[in-house]
Amino acid sequence: MKNLYKKSKMALLVMVMLGAFSCKEQQEVEQNYTLFHGGTILTVDEAFSEVEAMVIKDQKIVAVGSFENLNNEYGQSAKLIDLEGRTMLPGFIDAHSHAVSGALANNLMDYIGMSRFKTTEEVLEYLRQKVKETPEGDWITGRNWDPAVQDGPEELTTSILDSISTQHPIFILNASGHLAYANSRAFEASGIDSTVENPDGAEFVKDSQGNLNGVMKNMLSFIQVMTANPKMQTYDPVPALLELLDEWSAEGVTTSSEFALGAATNSPADLEIMLEAAKNEAFHVRLRAYPSYIINDQWNEIGLKNNTGNDLAKVVGFKLVADGSNQGFTGLQRETYCCSASHMTSFGNEYTSVDDLYSYAKERTEQGFQLAIHGNGDKAIDNILAVLQRLKDEGYEFEGLRPRIEHASILHDDQIRKMKELGVTPSFLIGHVYYWGTFMRDEVFGKEKVQLLDRCASVEKVNMPFSLHSDFMVTNTLPLEMIETAVTRRTWKEPDYQLAPQEAISVESAIKAVTAHAAWQLMSEDEIGSLEVGKYADMVILEEDPRKVEPTNISEIKVLETWFNGKKVYQLEEN
C-alpha cells in the first residue's frame, strides 16, 4: 500500500513538473508573437486591403485584422510595436535583377555612370587619373558608362582607350549590360586578336581593315575579356553578394533575382555561390534565379533541376535572350532606327535566331522550367511570341509555367493581344522611361514610336499582371523610384516632360508591380508578395504612405525599417 502511495505521489509530481514545463514552454512560444498596430498596413492582397493590425510569429504572418480583435487574442502574449502613423507594406520585390553577377561587377568595377559623371570626357579624365595610381599591368575596369546620356563619343573604341593607356588592360561595361569596350592591352591579355570568330548572336566589332575596334556586342563576346582579369580568380563572391544584398535591404527590398545565373563565373559555380550565401545568417534578401542559356550545355552536364534550392534562394526558371538594348541600338526592330545617322539603316541585332530560341525553349519547357525571354525591340518580341505560339500548337501548355518577356520595351496592340492569348506576361524595366526616355524619343524611335515604351496601363487594361524591375546594374535597385516613374512617366533629363502619359498607372497598381505581381511572376506568390496569413513576414515600413504624397515625391519617402523572415534587418539611423 505504501509503495502504491509512493508511486502515486511520484506520478503526481512528474505530472506537475511536466505540466509546469509545458506551460513554461507554451509561454515562451507565445512570447514570440509580435503585434504591429498604430499605422497604415497595406496587405496588397487581391482587394488591396488596409488593416489596423498584423501579428507575426517566428518567420510567418499568423493574423491580420482589427487591432481590437488581434489585441484581445494575442495582446497578453505579444510584443506590441506601434507604427506611430507610419506605413507598412510587403517587402519590395525586384522581379528582374542580377544579384550574383552584379555583386561581382559592383566589387571589381568602378562605377562611372550618369549619376557620377555627366560627360564622357569626365569619365576619360577619371580613367587617366586611375592610370597614374595603378601599377603597370594591372587592370582598370569601369561599369555603367552610357553614351545615351553622357555627352561625348558614341563608343569607347580601342583608339580612345589606348590613348588612356597601353600599359594597363582597360575594360568598360556599358550601362545596358549588352555592350562592352576594351583597349588593345585587354585584348592581348585575353588572347584575342583580329582572327577571333564571333560567337552566335555576338560580335567582336572590327574596322574596315578587319582590326578589332574595341567594341563588343553581347555577353557571349565580352565575357571572354572580362574573365581574363586576374582579380576574377581571387574574388570572394559570397561576402560581396551579402554586402550588395544589405544595400538592397536599406531600400526595403526583401526579394530580388538573378537573371543570368552562370554569367559571373561563366559556369554553374554561380549556383553554388548563391546557395552558399543563403546559408549565412547575414543573408537578408531572398533570391529567385534564372540560369542563362549562354552556358546551356554546362547546365545539362550537371543535371540542373528546376526549384533547386529552398525558400531563401532557388532556381525558378530559365533565361533566354532574343536581342540586345534599344538605347544601344542592338534591340531588334520591325523597322530601322529612326533618328541617328549612324543607325538609320540598322534593324538591330538578333542575339538568338528563331530556330535556336525555339530549341532552347522547347528543351526547358519539357523540363518544367518557366521561360523568361529577354526582348526589347518589337521584332524580337514578334520572334518570342512566334516561338511560344509554335510550342502551344505542338501541345505544350504554359498555364502553370507563366512565360515572361523581360523588359518588353516596345509593345504594339497586336502583341499585347497575342500575349494575353498565350498567357505571357511582361516585366518592365521602367528606368527606360526615366533615364533614357528623351534619348529614345530623339535618337532611337522618334516621337510616335516612343509612345509604345513600357505600356503599363495598356497591359493592365486587359487584366494582364506585370512587374517593374531595375535590371541591376542597368539601373540601381530603387523600388520607390520605380513606383514614382510608373505613376508620373517623368524623365531624368526633362523633368517636366511626361513620356506616354496615357501609360501612367495608379500608385496601387505600381505597388502591386513591385510586390504581389512580382511574387507571382517569380513563382513565389504562396510565400511572399502580400501580408497574408501563412506567408513570410517580409515587410517594409515607410515614413509616409505612397498614395498620400505628391506623386513626384514618392521616391523621396524614407525607408525606416525592413523586416525579413520576421526579424528587423534594417533600421534607418536617426541623425
VOBA-811709 format. One record per residue (C-alpha): residue in three letters; x, y, z. Coordinates in steps of 0.001 Angstrom, whole numbers, plus 524288, in hexadecimal, padded with zeros to 5 digits. Example, Ala and Ser with C-alpha at 12.3 -4.5 7.8 and 13.67 -1.06 7.14 Angstrom:
2
Ala8300C7EE6C81E78;Ser835667FBDC81BE4;
//
This chain:
575
Met800008000080000;Lys80B338092D8039A;Asn811E7806057F6E4;Leu80579808F77EF85;Tyr8044B815F97F6BC;Lys812638193F7F3DC;Lys81073815EF7E59E;Ser8043A81E5D7E522;Lys80B5C829CF7EB53;Met816908281F7E1D1;Ala80D65827857D649;Leu80661833A17DAED;Leu8136283ACD7DCA8;Val817B2837057CEF4;Met80AB983BA37C96B;Val80BD88488D7D095;Met819C584A547CBD7;Leu81629846EF7BDEF;Gly80A8E84FF07BEB2;Ala812F785AF27C3C7;Phe81D188588F7B92B;Ser8126B858137AEF1;Cys80CA1864E47B3D2;Lys819F586B387B3FD;Glu81CB88666E7A63C;Gln80F6D86B257A1A1;Gln811D1878607A7DC;Glu81EE3879A27A0FE;Val818DD87630793E3;Glu80DD787FE079607;Gln817BD88A7D798E3;Asn81CBC888D478B0E;Tyr810AB8900A7861F;Thr8129E89DE578164;Leu806CA8A69977F33;Phe8081B8B27E77650;His7FDF68BD3F7776F;Gly7FC198CBE377775;Gly7FEE38CEA076932;Thr7FABB8CB9775B56;Ile7FC8A8BD3F757E1;Leu7FAA18BA7B74960;Thr7F98B8ABDD74774;Val7F9C48AC907387C;Asp7F0CC8A0D273824;Glu7E75889F0272CDD;Ala7DEBB8AA0A7320C;Phe7EA278B2AE73602;Ser7E4C68B238743DD;Glu7E8FB8BBA974E71;Val7E8E68B62475C3F;Glu7EB3D8BB99769D7;Ala7F4368B11276EEA;Met7FC928A55E76B75;Val8027389A84773AE;Ile80EA9892DF77062;Lys814BD887277771B;Asp8225C8825D773F0;Gln82396883C376526;Lys815428844176133;Ile8093988CDD7618D;Val7FED9886C076A5C;Ala7F3F6890E176A67;Val7EF6389DA27644D;Gly7E36A8A581767D9;Ser7DE418AF707718C;Phe7E6D58B39577CDF;Glu7DC018B0A87869B;Asn7DA5A8A29578236;Leu7E8D689F93780FA;Asn7EC358A64878DAC;Asn7E1BD89E6B794B7;Glu7E700891B778F21;Tyr7F5A88942B78F5F;Gly7F8198A07179748;Gln7FB8289A297A452;Ser805C98916C79E3A;Ala80B1889A5D79396;Lys814CE8A5427923D;Leu80D438B12078D6A;Ile8139D8BA0978361;Asp80D0F8C713780FE;Leu80F428CB967730A;Glu80C878D98D7777D;Gly8051E8DCE676B33;Arg80F168D72A761E9;Thr80BBF8CE477567B;Met80EBD8BFC47557F;Leu80F188B88874895;Pro813A48AB2A7441E;Gly822508AB5F741E1;Phe825AF8B05273459;Ile829038A65B729D2;Asp832388A91471E7C;Ala82CCD89FFF7141E;His838988A0A870B16;Ser846228A3807102D;His853DF89DF870FD1;Ala857A989B8B71DE0;Val862CE891D171C27;Ser8690C897AE7100B;Gly865C18A55D714E2;Ala86CE38A2E17219E;Leu878FD89F4E719D8;Ala8786B8AB857116A;Asn874FA8B3DA71D20;Asn880F18AE9172411;Leu88ADA8AE94718EF;Met886BA8B9F77104C;Asp8864C8C87E71303;Tyr879218CEF1710DD;Ile87AC68D91A70624;Gly86C7D8DB3A702D0;Met863718E6D37013E;Ser8618B8EA0770F97;Arg8703E8EBB87113A;Phe874CE8F1847044C;Lys86C6F8F9AB6FB31;Thr8757A8F8B66EF60;Thr87E568EE8E6E96C;Glu889C58F7F46EA4C;Glu888148F7ED6F90D;Val8886E8E9076F88F;Leu894D48E9066F063;Glu89B648F2C16F987;Tyr897F98E9DE704EE;Leu89E1C8DE5B6FDB6;Arg8AA738E65E6FB46;Gln8AB888E8C3709D5;Lys8A9788DA3570C64;Val8B4E68D72370369;Lys8BDCB8DFBB70BBD;Glu8B9968D88D7181D;Thr8B9C58CAAF71293;Pro8C5EF8C21971133;Glu8C9AA8BF4370332;Gly8C3308B2E16FE4A;Asp8B7D38B354707E0;Trp8AA178B3FF70247;Ile8A1CE8C03F70259;Thr893508BD4470180;Gly886DF8C5567019F;Arg878518C2F7700A1;Asn86C048CA336FC86;Trp872298D3506F291;Asp866EB8D7DD6EA17;Pro8687E8E01A6DDC9;Ala859BE8E18D6DD37;Val85A008EAF46E8B1;Gln8685F8EE666EA98;Asp86BDD8F81B6DFDF;Gly877548F4666D74A;Pro87B228E9AC6CDBC;Glu8717D8DECF6CAFD;Glu87B8E8D41A6CD70;Leu887E38D25B6D569;Thr8905A8CCE26CAA5;Thr89DA68C6A76CC2C;Ser8A4038D3166C733;Ile89D418DB386D1B1;Leu8A0A28D1B26DC87;Asp8AE7D8CFBC6D784;Ser8B0428DE6A6D8C2;Ile8AD928DC886E743;Ser8B7708D1846E899;Thr8BDBB8C6796E113;Gln8C4998C17F6ED45;His8B8128BE206F49C;Pro8AD1F8B54F6EFB4;Ile8A0CB8BDBA6EF93;Phe893218B7D66EF66;Ile886A98C0026EFD0;Leu878D18BA9B6F0FF;Asn86DA88C2276EACD;Ala862148C57C6F392;Ser859438BCE96EB3F;Gly861258B0CD6EEA6;His860F88AD256E03C;Leu86D098B46F6DBA7;Ala87AEF8B5886E082;Tyr887A08BBE16DC47;Ala896028B8686DD96;Asn8A3458BDD26DA2D;Ser8ADA38B63A6D2B9;Arg8B4918B1EC6DF2A;Ala8A7F88ABB96E455;Phe8A62E8A4176D7B1;Glu8B44989FCF6D85B;Ala8B2D089B4F6E67E;Ser8A6BB893A46E265;Gly8AD9A88CD86D71D;Ile8A45E8932C6CD57;Asp8A8B2899016C062;Ser8A28889C926B35C;Thr8A13B88E3D6AF97;Val8974488BDB6BA6A;Glu88A7E885EA6B5DF;Asn87DA988BD66BA07;Pro8755D883636C311;Asp86781881086BE27;Gly85FA588D5B6C078;Ala86B6E8951F6C538;Glu875E589D696BED0;Phe883C98A20F6C081;Val882318AE3B6B836;Lys88CE98B0C16AE37;Asp890928BC836A60B;Ser891498BD0A69739;Gln89EEA8B6FD697A1;Gly89A348AB8569F99;Asn8A0728AFE46AC57;Leu899878AF766B96B;Asn893EA8BCED6BC3F;Gly891B78BA6B6CAC6;Val882E18B8EC6CA9B;Met87CB98ABF86CE9D;Lys86E538A8C06CD29;Asn8678789EB76D5CA;Met86D0D898396E1E6;Leu8714388C616D9F2;Ser87C31894BF6D472;Phe8808489DAB6DF6B;Ile8800C893626EA28;Gln88C6288DE06E3D0;Val8936E89A966E6DF;Met88D1A89D546F3FC;Thr890D98901B6F9A5;Ala89F31891E86F5D5;Asn8A0AE89BB1700E4;Pro8A916894D070B4F;Lys8A09F89AA871603;Met895F4891807115D;Gln89E178864E716CF;Thr89FE688C3F7245E;Tyr8927989273725AD;Asp88AA888D4A73159;Pro87CB288D2072C51;Val874D8889D573887;Pro878A1895C3740D4;Ala876DF89E7A734E5;Leu8692F89911732A2;Leu8656489ABB740EA;Glu86A5D8A8B8740AB;Leu8622F8ABE2734B6;Leu856008A5B473A9B;Asp857D38AE09746C7;Glu857AF8BA2673E2A;Trp84ACD8B59573880;Ser845198B32B74604;Ala846E38C1B674886;Glu83DB58C43E73D07;Gly833218BB6F742AA;Val836378AFFB739C4;Thr833D48A26F73F63;Thr8342789A80732CB;Ser83C5D89C4B72698;Ser8410F893EE71B67;Glu84C1988F61712AE;Phe8488088F327045A;Ala8553588A4F6FEB9;Leu8597B87FC47082F;Gly8667287AB97031D;Ala86AEE887B26FD77;Ala8737088BCF708F2;Thr87C928801370860;Asn878AA87B546FAD2;Ser8752886E9670192;Pro86B188682270A8C;Ala8737286CC571602;Asp86A288785E716A5;Leu85FCF86F3371C15;Glu8692286A85726B9;Ile86C50878B072A39;Met85DF687C1372BC9;Leu85AA187013733E8;Glu866B6871B573C68;Ala8635587FE773F18;Ala8559487BD5742FF;Lys85B41873B774E16;Asn860D687FED75463;Glu859238869075F4A;Ala85BD28938C75899;Phe8541688F4474C84;His848798989374D2B;Val842FC898E373F58;Arg83CBA88D13738DD;Leu841B8889E772B51;Arg83A88883BF71FF1;Ala843C887F657153E;Tyr8430B87D01706A7;Pro84EA28758C70101;Ser853C187B826F46B;Tyr8536F875096E728;Ile8616E8796C6E496;Ile8664A86D6F6EC0C;Asn85AF78649A6E849;Asp86387858A16E626;Gln869F685A4B6F368;Trp85CBA85AAC6FA0E;Asn8593A84E0A6F332;Glu865FD847C66F76F;Ile862FE849F1705CF;Gly854E68458E7042C;Leu84ED58527E70843;Lys84145850F170E15;Asn836DB85B5470F68;Asn8342885FCB71D71;Thr8420285C5F721B0;Gly843E28634572EB3;Asn83A5D8677673939;Asp8316A872AD73CFD;Leu83D2987B7E73F28;Ala843C8879367321C;Lys83F8D8708D726F6;Val83EB886E9971859;Val8311E871907131C;Gly832F1872DD7046B;Phe83C37873C06F8DD;Lys8412C87FEF6F1E9;Leu841D1881B56E32D;Val8457288DDD6DB68;Ala83F96891F76CE63;Asp8467E89EF36CC1D;Gly84E4E8A9DB6D260;Ser84BC28B79B6D749;Asn843918C20F6D090;Gln84BB18CD5A6D5C6;Gly857B68C5D76D138;Phe851628C4166C3BB;Thr852428B5426C501;Gly843DA8B3176C800;Leu83DC38AC0A6BC51;Gln833898B4856B57B;Arg828E28B2D16AB62;Glu82DBA8BF4B6A4F7;Thr83B058C5DC6A4BB;Tyr83F038CF256AF82;Cys839C28DC836AC76;Cys8424E8E7A66B02C;Ser850D58E5946B1DF;Ala857EE8E63A6A4CC;Ser861208DB246A851;His855C48D1F76AB56;Met84B0A8D5B96A1B2;Thr84DB38C9B269956;Ser84E4A8C05D6A4E5;Phe8439E8B75C6A9E2;Gly84BAA8B3AC6B5D8;Asn850DA8A6496B97A;Glu84ABE898D66BA3A;Tyr85267893006C599;Thr84BD7885CF6C442;Ser845BD880F56B7AA;Val8378187CDF6B7D8;Asp83B5686EB16B598;Asp8451C86EB96C0C6;Leu83B99875F86C984;Tyr8318F86B716C6A2;Ser83B348607E6C9B0;Tyr83EFF866626D6CA;Ala830E28696C6DA36;Lys82BFD85BDC6D6B8;Glu836BC855326DE85;Arg8344585D126EAD7;Thr8257685CBB6E9AB;Glu825FA84DF26E932;Gln82DFD84E526F5C3;Gly823E6856E06FC9D;Phe82B8C8639B6FCF2;Gln824C38709E6FC2E;Leu829C7877E36F031;Ala82EBF885BB6F200;Ile8326688B246E4B0;His8392F8982D6E2FB;Gly832E18A07B6D871;Asn834948AF2B6D6A4;Gly831BF8B2036C860;Asp8246D8AF666C250;Lys829D48A5A66B874;Ala8308889E1C6C360;Ile8237289D656CA54;Asp81D4A8988A6BD9B;Asn8277F88DB96BD7C;Ile824E188A126CB98;Leu816488895D6C977;Ala818328814D6BD15;Val8204E877716C4B9;Leu8163E876816CFA4;Gln80B258753A6C5DD;Arg8125E86A1F6BF2C;Leu81427863206CC24;Lys805D2864EC6CF5F;Asp801E185FB06C20E;Glu80A27853BA6C505;Gly8026B851446D16D;Tyr80AC1857C06DBDD;Glu802E985E7D6E670;Phe807E186AE76ECF8;Glu7FD6B86D406F733;Gly80597868077025D;Leu8129186CAC6FCD1;Arg80F1387B186FB2E;Pro8188F87F076F05F;Arg81DB988CE36F17E;Ile8232F896EF6E817;Glu82E1C89E576EEB8;His82DE28AD1F6ECC4;Ala823808AC2E6E1F5;Ser827828BA096DEC1;Ile820058BC6C6D22E;Leu812888B62D6D18E;His808758B7D66C6D2;Asp7FA018B5476C927;Asp7FA788A8C56C12B;Gln8059C8A3B66C9A8;Ile7FE348A6A26D632;Arg7F29589EF36D0E3;Lys7FB63893956CD21;Met801E2893A76DA8A;Lys7F4A6893246E109;Glu7F099887DE6D84B;Leu7FCFA880206DB50;Gly7FD45883236E9E1;Val809F088AD46E8F0;Thr80C98896576F208;Pro816758A18B6F180;Ser820338A6A06FB5C;Phe823908B4CB6F87E;Leu830B28BB706FA90;Ile829CD8C8186FE0D;Gly836D68CF2E6FEB5;His836588CF616EFDF;Val82C098D9FA6F164;Tyr832EB8E1D16FBE7;Tyr8412E8E12F6F7E2;Trp840878DF0F6E930;Gly833128E4256E58F;Thr8377E8F0806DEC1;Phe842AA8E9696D7EF;Met839098DF1B6D31A;Arg8305A8EA106CE0E;Asp83AFE8F1F76C75E;Glu845188E7F46C302;Val83F248DA5B6C2EA;Phe8309F8D9DC6BF89;Gly82B1C8E7586BCFB;Lys81F4F8EDCC6C34D;Glu815418E4266BE2D;Lys81B668D6EA6C0CA;Val820868DAED6CE24;Gln812508DB326D28E;Leu813278CC526D28C;Leu81D958CC216DD2B;Asp81A558C4B26E9C4;Arg80BA38C3E66E7BB;Cys807848C1716F5BA;Ala7F9BE8C7006F49C;Ser7F6E58BFDA6E7F1;Val7FA3F8B2716ED4E;Glu7F2E18B5886F9D8;Lys7E6AB8B8806F1D8;Val7E6748AA806ECD3;Asn7E8498A5306FAB2;Met7F61C8A0AB6F827;Pro7FECE8A06F70444;Phe80BF38A7197029C;Ser8178F8AAD370AE2;Leu8216A8B5DC70B74;His82FDA8B34070CF6;Ser83D3D8B9A870DC2;Asp845498B03470576;Phe850608B3AB70EC8;Met85ABE8B7CA70AA4;Val853988BE8B6FF6F;Thr84CC18C6E7709B5;Asn84E368C6DD71860;Thr844E58BF39720F3;Leu83BA18CA1C7252D;Pro82D968C50872622;Leu827B78D1FF72A4C;Glu82DD88D87F71E78;Met828258CDCF715E3;Ile81AA88D03471BBE;Glu81BE78DED87199A;Thr820178DD3870B71;Ala814E18D40770843;Val80B518DDC770E3B;Thr810D98EA67708AA;Arg818148E62B6FC37;Arg8219E8F1636FEAD;Thr82F438F14F6F8D7;Trp83C9F8F4076FEB0;Lys841A18FDAF6F48A;Glu834B3904F16F2FE;Pro82D8A9041770018;Asp8218B90B256FAD7;Tyr8201A901DA6EF52;Gln816F68F63F6F09F;Leu81A0D8EB216E76A;Ala80D9C8E4576E2E0;Pro805338E9AD6EE08;Gln7FA208E0E06E98F;Glu802248D5746EEDF;Ala802B48DAF86FCB3;Ile7FCDE8D23470740;Ser7F7BB8D43B71502;Val8005C8D38C720FF;Glu7F9368C7307252D;Ser7FC0C8C09571830;Ala80A588C488718C9;Ile80B668BF147269B;Lys805AD8B22C721EF;Ala80FE98B1F571724;Val81AE18B1D07213F;Thr814128A8C572AE9;Ala808D389F6F72800;His80A0389ED371933;Ala818C589DDC719E6;Ala8176A8925E7234D;Trp80DE788BC9719FC;Gln8172F88D6370E85;Leu8222B887AC716C5;Met819CF87BA6719B6;Ser819C187F6472816;Glu80C4E8850D72AE1;Asp8096C87AB17352A;Glu8152887F4A73D10;Ile8168F88DF373B28;Gly810F089A087349A;Ser805BD89D5873DC7;Leu8033389E2874C5B;Glu7FA568925F74DB2;Val7F985887537577F;Gly8036087C82754E4;Lys80CD5884C574D03;Tyr81A5F888BD75160;Ala81B31894CD759E5;Asp822AC89CEC74FE6;Met81EB18AB2275189;Val823158B90D74F79;Ile81F278C49475802;Leu81EC08D1C37512F;Glu81E4B8DF4B75700;Glu8128E8E2BF74E83;Asp807DC8DC2B746AC;Pro80BA98DC9373821;Arg7FD478DEAC734C4;Lys7FC868EB3673CC5;Val8086B8F2F373872;Glu80A528FA7E72BEE;Pro80D6C8F05372179;Thr819FB8F78071E22;Asn81E818F5B372C3A;Ile81C738E70B72D7E;Ser82AD58E42172B59;Glu82E3D8ED33736B4;Ile826A18E547740C7;Lys82FD38DFE674B17;Val831028D16274D79;Leu830ED8D09575C51;Glu831C38C1EA75E66;Thr832C08B557756BB;Trp82E628A85B75C95;Phe8325C89B4A756FC;Asn82DCB88E0475BBC;Gly827B08947776797;Lys8340889BCB76BA7;Lys837C28A9FC76A1E;Val8438E8AA3A76115;Tyr844598B8C175E33;Gln841238C512765CC;Leu8438E8D2D97612B;Glu84D648D989769EC;Glu8483A8E5E977009;Asn8502F8F22A76DB2;
//
